C-alpha cells in the first residue's frame, strides 16, 4: 500500500464522518475540500481498489427519518426456503434489513428482518400478512426498548 495523496487524505477524513442528508452528498463533500462530487467518488474508488477502504456503508438514522417504532422479527425458515422467503420479506417497504444468520438464534431462528414504522400502525396485522405471504408461522418479535449511540470508527485524523 503506497502513500496517500493530499486529496485522498482529505476525502478519507471526510467520508468517515456522517454524510450530509442531501440529494448529492458527494458534491457536498467535494465542496468542503475543493473537489467535485465526481472527483470524490473517483478517489473513493481508488482507495477501495488499493484496499485502503475495505468497507463503505450507510446507516439510516430512523428516528431522524420519522420512524418511531422498530421491531426485529426473527423467523425459523427451512434451509430450502430461506432465499425465497428472504425475497418476499425484504419486499415490504417497512423492512430495512433482511438477512440469514448462521448459526441461528436458539438453533432455529435463521432469518432476521428489521421493521420500522412511522406511526402506531397495526404491527401485528402487518406481521400476519408477512406470515401469509411466506407460509412461515414460527417467529419471534423482539421490540427495541433502548437505542444505543451508533458511532463509526475514525481511522484518518
N, C-alpha and C positions, 0 to 999 in steps of 0.2 A: 504494500500500500504506500503510494507516494505521498508527498507533502501536498496539503490542500492549498488552493489559491485563496487570495483575499476574498474574492466573490463567493467561493464555495463556503468559506468560513462564515461569512455574513448570512448566507442562506441557511446553513446548518443551524446557526444560533436562533434564527427566526422561526424555522419550521418546528423546532422542538417545543415551542410555546403554542397556546391556543390559536387556531386560525380565526380570522375575523368572520363573523356571520355576514357574508356579503355574496353578491352574485358572482364575483370574481375574486376570491380570497388571495390567489397568487398574484394578481395585479396589485393588491394592497401590500403584500409582502415586497414586491418589486419596487413600489413607490417609496418604501421606507429605506431602501438600500440602493437606489439609483439604477434599477433594472426594470425590464418589462416582465409581465407575468409569464410570457413565453420563455424568457431567459431563465427565470426562476425554475420553471418546470424542466428545462434542459439541464440545469445544474443538479436538480433532484435526481434526474435520470442518470447523470454521470456518477453521482455519489452512490447511487444504488448499484450501478454496474461495477463500481470499484469495491463494493461490499462495505463501504463506509456507513451507508444506511442499510440496515438489514430489514427494517420493517417501518412502514409508514401507514398509520391508521388514523381513524377519527372516532371520537366518542360523542354521541349526541347527548347533550345535557337536557334530558327530557323535561325537567321542570321549567327550564327557560323556553322550551318549545310549547309549553302549555299543558303538558301531560301531568296529571296529579296523582294517578294511581298506577301501580305496576304489580304484576304478579308473574312468578315463574311457574310454568306448568311443566311438570316432568311426566313423560309418557313411557309406558312399558310396551315396546313395539317389537314384534318378532323380526329377527335379522333380515328376512327376505322382504319385509315391508318398510324398512327404515327409509330408503330413498324415496319411494312413492309417498309415504306419509309425510316426510320432511317437505316435499314439494307442495303438498296440499296445505300443510300448516303454515309454511312460510308465505303462502299467497295471501293470507289475511293481512289487511292494511295495518292492523294494530299489533302485529308481530314484528318486533325489531330484530330478534335473534332466533335462529333455529339451528341446532347443532346436535350431532351424535356425541355421546360420552362413552368412552371406553377406558377404564371399567365403568360399568353402570352404577348409578346410585342404588344402594341396597340390593345390589346384584340383579336388578331388573329394570330400573328406570333409565333408559338409554337415550331418549330423545328429549331435548330441553327446548322450550320455547319461552321467550320473554315477551310479555304482553304489556302494552302501555295504553292508558285511556285518559281522555281529556276531562270527562265528567263522570258522574255516577251512572255509568252505563250498566246494563244488566250483564255483568261479567259471567255469571253462572250460565245464562242463556247462550252467550257467545261461545263459551266452552262446550256446552251441549251441542251447538252447531258444529264445532270442530270434531267432536266425538262422532256425530252422524256422518260427517264428510269422510272421516278416516276409517271408521269402524273400530277404532281403538278406544276402549272404555276403561282401561286401567291407567289411572293418572293420579297425580297429587298436585294440589295447588299450594304454592309456597308464596305467601304475601310478604312484600318488603315492609319491614317495620322501622328500619333505620337506614339512612343513606350515609355512607362514608365518603369523605372527600376524596375525589379522584385527582391525582396529580401525576403527570408524566415525568419520568426521569429526565434530567438535563445532562447531556454529555458534552456539550460545547459551551464554554463560557467566554 
